[in-house]
């Protein structure tokens, strides 16, 4: 059963665009040195 769930989730991840592209842009995280201006 776990194999079936894994296959379904893998197909969903491959067909749908990444969540980061779907989600609204988050405000810059001051704790993240990569995003610090």
Contact map, one row per residue, 1 for C-alpha under 8 A:
1111100000000000000000000000000000000
1111110000000000000000000000000000000
1111111000000000000000000000000000000
1111111100000000000000000000000000000
1111111110000000000000000000000000000
0111111111000000000000000000000000000
0011111111100000000000000000000000000
0001111111110000000000000000000000000
0000111111111000000000000000000000000
0000011111111100000000000000000000000
0000001111111110000000000000000000000
0000000111111111000000000000000000000
0000000011111111110000000000000000000
0000000001111111100000000000000000000
0000000000111111100000000000000000000
0000000000011111110000000000000000000
0000000000001111111011000000000000000
0000000000001001111111000000000000000
0000000000000000111111100000000000000
0000000000000000011111110000000000000
0000000000000000111111110000000000000
0000000000000000111111110000000000000
0000000000000000001111111000000000000
0000000000000000000111111100000000000
0000000000000000000000111110000000000
0000000000000000000000011111000000000
0000000000000000000000001111100000000
0000000000000000000000000111110100110
0000000000000000000000000011111100110
0000000000000000000000000001111110110
0000000000000000000000000000111110010
0000000000000000000000000001111111110
0000000000000000000000000000011111110
0000000000000000000000000000000111110
0000000000000000000000000001110111111
0000000000000000000000000001111111111
0000000000000000000000000000000000111
